[in-house]
C-alpha cells in the first residue's frame, strides 16, 4: 500500500490528478491531519468537479478541521454532483452530514 511519501513523490514528479489528490487527502485524514487532507481534496475536486467521493471526503476533512461553513458547502456541492450522476447513496449520506452541520450552526429549515 502506498504511503504519503510515495504519493508525495508521484506528485513532485508531475503526476498531479484527481485520484492522486484524493489518495493523499485520504491518507492525511487517516493520520489526523484534516487541514492538509482538505488542501489535497480541494485540488481533487478542482481536477474533477464530478468526483462525488472526493466531495464527500472533503466535507469530512473540513468537518474534522471544524471549518463548518466550508464543510457544509462541500457537502452541498457533493450532493448536487452525486444526484447529477445518479449516485443516490452518496447523495443521501452527504445530505445527512449537511443537515447535521446546518443544525449545529442553527441553520436548519422548518418543514
C-alpha positions in Angstrom: 0.0 0.0 0.0 1.5 3.3 -1.0 2.4 5.8 1.8 2.0 9.5 2.0 5.7 9.7 1.0 5.0 7.6 -2.1 2.1 9.8 -3.1 4.1 13.0 -2.5 6.9 11.6 -4.7 4.4 11.0 -7.5 3.0 14.5 -7.1 6.5 16.0 -7.1 7.2 14.0 -10.3 4.3 15.9 -12.0 1.6 13.2 -11.8 -1.0 15.5 -10.4 -4.5 14.3 -10.9 -7.8 13.9 -9.1 -7.2 10.3 -7.9 -3.7 11.1 -6.6 -5.0 14.1 -4.7 -7.9 12.0 -3.4 -5.5 9.4 -2.2 -3.3 11.9 -0.5 -6.2 13.5 1.2 -7.5 10.2 2.4 -4.1 9.3 3.9 -3.6 12.6 5.6 -7.1 12.3 7.1 -6.2 8.8 8.4 -3.2 10.3 10.1 -5.4 13.0 11.7 -4.2 16.0 9.6 -7.6 17.3 8.4 -6.2 20.6 7.2 -3.6 19.0 5.0 -6.2 16.5 3.8 -8.6 19.3 2.9 -5.9 21.0 0.8 -5.4 17.9 -1.3 -9.1 17.1 -1.6 -9.9 20.7 -2.8 -7.4 20.1 -5.5 -9.0 16.7 -6.3 -12.4 18.4 -7.0 -10.7 21.1 -9.0 -9.2 18.4 -11.2 -12.6 16.6 -11.4 -15.6 18.6 -10.2 -17.8 15.5 -10.7 -15.8 13.3 -8.3 -18.5 12.7 -5.7 -16.3 10.6 -3.4 -13.8 13.5 -3.2 -16.6 15.9 -2.3 -17.7 13.6 0.4 -14.2 13.2 1.8 -13.6 16.9 1.5 -16.7 17.5 3.6 -15.4 15.1 6.2 -11.9 16.7 6.3 -13.4 20.1 6.7 -15.8 18.9 9.4 -12.8 17.3 11.3 -11.0 20.7 10.9 -14.1 22.4 12.3 -14.5 24.5 9.2 -18.2 24.2 9.4 -19.4 26.5 6.7 -16.8 25.2 4.2 -17.8 21.6 5.1 -21.4 22.5 4.6 -20.7 24.0 1.2 -18.6 20.9 0.2 -21.4 18.5 1.2 -24.0 20.6 -0.6 -21.9 20.6 -3.8 -21.2 16.9 -3.3 -25.0 16.2 -3.1 -25.6 18.1 -6.3 -22.8 16.2 -8.1 -23.9 12.8 -6.8 -27.5 13.4 -7.7 -26.5 14.5 -11.2 -24.5 11.3 -11.6 -27.3 9.1 -10.2 -25.2 8.2 -7.1 -28.2 8.1 -4.7 -26.4 6.6 -1.8 -23.6 9.2 -1.8 -26.1 12.0 -2.2 -28.1 10.6 0.8 -25.1 10.3 3.0 -23.8 13.8 2.2 -27.3 15.2 2.8 -27.3 13.7 6.2 -23.9 15.2 7.1 -25.0 18.6 5.6 -28.2 18.6 7.8 -26.1 17.8 10.9 -23.9 20.8 10.2 -26.9 23.0 9.4 -28.5 22.0 12.7 -25.2 22.7 14.6 -25.0 26.1 13.0 -28.6 26.8 13.7 -29.5 26.9 10.0 -32.0 24.0 9.9 -35.1 24.8 8.0 -38.6 24.4 9.5 -40.6 21.9 7.5 
